[in-house]
Amino acid sequence: MASLATTINGRTTKLVLRRPWSGVWSVVADFDSRVDTLAGPATVQIGDATFEGTFVPSLTGSFQLQSKAVIVGGKGGWRQSVPKAHEHSDAGIRAKSLIVKLAQQVGETLGTVDIDAVVGADYVRVTGPAARAMDRICAPLSWWVDAAGATQVGTRPEVEVAGSYEVLDYDPRWKLATVTVDRVDQVAPGSILRNRLDEPVTVREVEATIANGKVRLECFGQAGVLTSRLRRDLQAMVRHLIPELPYLGAVRYRIVKANAGDNRWWLQAVVQGEYPDTLPISVRCFSGIKAEHALGQIVRVMFTEGDPYDPFIVGFAAPDEAGWKPDTLTLDAGEIGFGGVPTEHATSAEALVSLFDAFCTAVNTTIPGPLTGVGLFTNKAIILNAAIALTATVPITPYAAAIAAALAAKLPDVTGQLPSIGWPTVKGS
């Protein structure tokens, strides 16, 4: 292995370079002498390899004749905290547009953004680091800052290592290989190691230590898992300390079968993986409501206080989603009101008055001349008396069609402010 000279902005140093599978690369540097100005852009030169980054002021300083610094890839923007935000589009929001806006907001340069997914009609971002927002937007794909300081988004290429290298040691338990190379950029996340290994390993994370002109790489590989050692270990710790974590959010399920005789439903997990298909699950949404739901409808399942022994259905499809309308809906309550207005019934006096108004409108053209126009509505009592008299002398059949038309023309009382003839399509006690 050739000796590699190391400089940062022309100053000689020793350093550790960490390149993750997803996210921002970083350099932890120890300078050979005191450096008073360690701020702004930083060019890290390791032999023939160049990495463009930025000093992190909060992690940089000096003591006596020594200086220490941390450099991150790009402009340092992914470390910034971004404010809460909400976007909405009925046509659907594209992940690429969110990434472009976020990069502009934190001053980062984008390279190739190979993602065209529609993430939904709404995007809600909470306050926090821009890198965390990128993790969520890009999932399940990756994003990373390359050596030139540009942010790339997409699927990391997996390629064979170019040039000569040697695997000095390999621990199959942790998929950790110690490698020597001629250039520090020979092995990167996505490189495939084969030298002296029984099976090839795809590198997920690289940690390069450069001291005294020599470079030594520790390569972490985890087949099929796009993660880092730190993330893997932290995730294991959190899941151990908070066992209820998988049960704290809403999980999407699909209704596949009704459970005969009760208000429970057999469900199938929309995303096959961590959550199983379920036996009959109860509905806990609104009191006094029972429905026969359409099969295939997407529902949300939650767990009471993160308790895996108490799952329940809490949410259903919205009116603009497929399968939102139930086959039947039953309302059961002592009294149902709308804005203080009592429930309507077909036998109520208000409903009969409303029916008569609709009837008068429908038969306006069939009533004899003296009762048409304005007179129709100002002489309702005369009309009623005439109708009663007609039933004794002539058949009422000609008016049956007008009554039917009046019923059909009466619109549902969606506001609750007008009387109607009842709810013919709703069951109730």
C-alpha positions, 0 to 999 in steps of 0.5 A: 500500500502506498503512503497517502498524504492527508490535508484539509485546506492545505493543512496536514492532519490525521483523520477518520473518515466515515461513509454511511450507506444513507446520509452524510459522510463525516471526517473527525480530524486531529491537526498536527498544530494549532489552527485558529480558523476552522470554519466554512468549506473544507477540502479533504485530500487523502492521497489522490482522493478528494472530499468536499465538505464543511466544518461543523463549528460546534464540534471544532476547536483548539487546546494548547498546540492542538486543534480538532475538527469535524467536517461533514459532506456537502454544505452542512445543511442536512444538520440544520433544523427545519420548521414544521410544514404541511403540504396538500395536493389532491393530485398527490404530492411527489417525493421529488418535489419535497426533496428539491424544496428541502435541499433549497431550504437548507442550501444543499446541492442535489445530484441525481434524484432518482425517485418519482413516487407519489407519497400521498395527498398530504405531507406533514413535517415536524420540526427537526433535523433536515436529515431526518426529514430526508430519511422519511421522504426517501424511504425505502430508497437511500440518499447520500452525499458523494465525495464532491458534496452533492446529494444523491437520491435513489438506489445505491449501485453495487459494484466490484472493487476496482484496483488491488486490495486485501482483506486482512481480517473478517468477522462473520458474526458482525460482517466486519472486514478489515481491508487495506487499499491503495486509494481511500475511495476504492471501497465505498458503500455498495462495493462488493468484497470477495478477496479471501472471503467464502461468500461475497459481502456488499459493504454498507458502511466504511470507516477509514482511519488515516494516520502516518500516511497509511490507510486502514478500512473497516467495512461493515456489511449486512446482507439485505439490510440497508442500515448502519451499525449505529442505527442497527444497535440503537434500534435494538436498544429502543425496541428492547427498552420500549417493547410496546413501540410497534403497537403505538401507531395506526396500522393499515388492514384490509377487511376480508370477511365478516364475523357472523353474529357480531360487529367484528371483522377478519382483517389482512395486513396491507403491508406484509411483514411485521404485522400479522393477519388477524382474527375477528377484530371489534370496531370502536369508532362512534357509539350508537353506530353499527355497519355492514362494511364492504369487503376489501375496504382499508381500515386502521387498527390501533392498540389500547395504550400500546397493549398487544392484547387489545386491538380494535378498528378505529378508522375507515376509508374517507368518502373520496376513497374506494369502498368507503360506503358501508352496505348498511348503516344502523343508528341506535340512540334514545334521541338523535338531533341536528343542531338542536332540531329534533329528529325527523319522522314521517308521522311528524306534523312538520314532515306533513307540512313539508310534504304538502308544500312539495305536493303543491309544487308538483301539482302546480300545473294540474290544479284548476285555473283559479288555484294556480300561480300565487293562489296555489300557495295562498289557498292551501286550505281550499286545496285541501278541502277540494281534495277531500271533496274530490275523493267522494266524487271522482277517482283520486288516481290522477293525483297519485303520480303527482304525490309520487313526484312530490316524494321523489322531489323532496331532497334529504334534509342534510342540514337538519334545519328543514323537516322532511318525510324521514330517512327511508334508507336508514335503519333505527330503533 
